[in-house]
Amino acid sequence: MNLHFLLVGFNKNSILIAEIECFIMKGRKLLLFLMLLGILKISAQNTALSGSVVDALSNQPIVGARLKLEGTTYIKISAPDGSFQFQDIDLVPGNYILEITKPAYQIVRIPINLNVEQPKPLGEIPLQQVLLKEQIQLATISLSESELNEDQGGTDNITGLLQASRDVFLNAAAFDFSSTFFKPRGLGSEYGIVSINGIEMNKFFDGRPQWSNWGGLNDLQRNQVFANGLVPGETTFGSLAGNTNILMRASQYSRNTKVSYAAANRSYAGRVMATYSSGEKPGGWWYALGLARRFATEAYIDGTLYDANSFFISVEKKLNYAHSLNFTGFYTPNIRGKSSANTQEVFDLKGRKYNSFWGIQDGEIRNSRIKEVKEPILMLNHFWKLSEKIKINNNVGYQFGSTGNTHLDFGGTRLVTQSDAQQSFIGGGSNPDPSYYQKLPSYFLRFSDNLNFEAAYRSQKDFQENGQINWQDLYEANKVSLSSGGNAIYVIAEDKVEDKLLNLNSILTANINSSLMLTAKLKFSNLNSENYAEVNDLLGGIGYLDVDFFSEGNRAQNDLLNPNRIAGLEERLKYNFKWKAASAEAFVNMIMRTEKLDSYVALNVSQTNYQREGFYKNGNFPETSFGKSKKLEFTDYGAKAGSVWKITGKHLLEFNAAYFTNAPAIKNSFSNSRQNNNVVVGIKSEQIYSGDASYIFRSSFFES
C-alpha cells in the first residue's frame, strides 16, 4: 500500500518502477549470498558432541558438572538429567581433551577426536566421588611389595587399590602393618573379587588374586570401579570384602606420555616406568603401551634379590557406532629371593634383616629360595551398544605360563641290605639351613636337668659369626658321594605350577528407565594345572635318588611305577599330578533409584567342579595316589539386598544384607594333594550370612 502511494507521488513512474525492480533483484542476490554464507557457517559449526554425566556408583545423573574443551573457550554445564551437548561450535577437525569437573568428584579428562561432519556421542560418563576413594581404602588395604609377594598367610594378594589412603591410620595400616596384624573387617583377600576389564582374576587354587601377574603397571591401573562390602559390582555378584574392576581398555586412557623413576629400600632398590597412550586416532583407533622394571641386587632383607619386568599393550578399534573391539595383553615376569620366617631366638641373635636362605658362592650372594612367576594374560573385549539403553560386553581371557619356587633338598645313597623288598637308605646329608633348631643354643638347653652351656655357647658363637648357607660344603659333600659311586646328597629342587586358564563371560547392562537399571552376567571358567617338582641344580652331582628318606621299603618310593629312579637335571621327582577345574555362573542385579532411596536386589547361582589326576603311585598311598580322583561338584547360590536412604545431601543411612554359599578353594578340598587323591572329609560349600548398617556424613570439611 505504501509502495502504491509512493509510486503515485512521482511522475516518472516507469523509471521508478525499474529502479525498484533493480533494487529488488540486487536484494535477492545479496540475500542469496548471505544465505550461502550462513549455510557455510552453519556447516563449519555443525560439530555435535553429546553425552551424559552420571555417578559411578549409583549411576544417577549429575547436574551442574562443568565440561570444557581444553584449549578452547567452549564450556557447558550438565542439565538436570545429566546430559550435555556441544553444537554450533567452530572447531577444526583434530584431537581435543574434554575436562569434566564437579565438586566432591574426581576430575575426568577424556581424549576426543572431532570430525565436523559427524556427531560425536559419548554416552554415559561416570564420575567417582572423592569420598569413594576413602571408602575403598577402608575396605581394602594395599601393602608393600614384599608383603604382597609372600606365599603364605594371606599377604600374597590383598584386594584393593595400589596406593594407600591419605588417612593417617590407613597409611599406617597399609605401609607399616601387614595382614598378619590388620585385615579390613577381619577378612582375607579371598573374600574380595578383583576383575580386569570385567574378567575375574581370583585363582581357583586359593581364591585370591595374584597381584604379581600385573605388578609394576601402576600408572595403567588408575581407572577402577569399586563396590564396597556386600554391594554387587557392575561385573560381578561380589563377596564380603567388596569388588574392584580395573579398567585397562585403550579408549579409557587420556592422551599421555609419562616416564618416572623411583628409589626405595624395601622390596626393590629402583623402579623405572614408561607409559604412552595415544588418545583417539583417526579411524576410531586407540592404543596404550607400558614398560616397567623393578630391581635390586639385595633389598632391605639380606640376600633378597629382585628382578621384575612388566610389558603392557592395549589396542581398541571402534568398528561403528554400535561395536568396539579391544585387545589387552600384559606380561610381568618376575624373579625374587625369599626371606626366612625367623623365631624370636634367631631375631635376638642376628637382627631384623637376617635371612637364613642365602650364602656366598664364588664371591656372590646366592639365595636358595627363588620365586619365579611367568604368566602372560591376554584379553579380547567386545563392546556392543544395542541402543541408548542396552549394552552388552563380551569378554574372552586366557592366562598361561608357570610359577616356580626353589628350595634346598637333601637325601642320600640307596643301600640294599638283603633284597630290594627289604631295602633301606642311608641319608647322607643333614639339614643345611643354618637356623635349623638343632643348630641353635636353645637346643642344648632344652632339658633343665641336663644343661649343656658349653655346646650352647659354641653354637651361639658359630651362628652369630657365620649363620649362612655354606655352598662350598654342599658341593664338597656331593663330590665325596660321587667319588664313592653315590648320588648327589644336596640339590636345588623346584616346585612348579603350569596353568592354562580360559575365561568367558557376557555382561548385559540395561537402563530400563531413569529409575531402574538391570545388570546380568553369564560366566564360564576352565583350568588345567600341572603340578610337579623337578631338579633345578644338581650342585655338582650327576643324579638324585627320588625316594623319601624318612620312610622304609616300598613306602619310601615316591613312584612305585618307577622305583629307585635317579632324577637328572630338569627331570621330575617327588610328586606329579594335574588339576582340572571348571565353573559356570549367572547373576542378575536390579538397581532402583528414587530421590530419597537407592536400592538393589541381586541373585546368583553357580556350579563348580574339581578333579585331581595323579601320575605317580606313591608308596605311602598306593591305592589312592595314581589316576583320577572322584569329581567334586558344588552348586552355590546367593541373594543380596540393600538400600541407601538419603536423609539429606550430607546425611545418609546404608543397609545391606546377604546370604550366599561359596565353593571351597582347591587347596581346601584335598587333604594331601601332592601325594594322594583323598578329599577332605565332609567338604561342602561355605555358608555366609552377613548384614551391615552404616551412617555416612559428608561435608566440605569432614567425611565419615
Protein Blocks (a to p, Z undefined) as FASTA:
>chain_A
ZZmmmmmmpmblmlmmmmmmmmmmmmmmmmmmmmmmmmmmmmmmmcccddddddfklopa
cehiacddehiabdcdddfkopacdehiacdedddddddddehiacddddddddfkbccd
ebjaddddfklmmmmmmmpccddfklmmpmghhlmmccddfbdcfbfklmmmmmmmcfkl
ocghhiafklpccdeehiafbdfklopacfklmgoilmmmmpccddehjbccfkbgbifn
opaddddbfklpccdddddddddfklbmbdcdddddebjaehiiacdddddddddfbdfb
ghiacddddddddddddfblmbccddddddddddddddddddfklmmmnojkbcfkbcce
ehiacdfbdcddddddddddddddfblmbccdddddddeddddddddddddddddfkbmm
lgccddfbdcfbfkbfklpfklmmmpfklccfklmmmmmmmmmmnopacfklmmmmmmmm
mmnopacfbdcdddddddddddddddddddfblmbccdddddddddddddddddfbgghp
abdcdddfkbghjllpmblklghiacdehiaehiacdddddddddddddddddfkbccdd
dddddddddddddfbdcfklmmlmgccddddddddddddddddddfblmbccdddddddd
ddddfklmpfblmlmccdcehiacddddddddddddddfkbcZZ
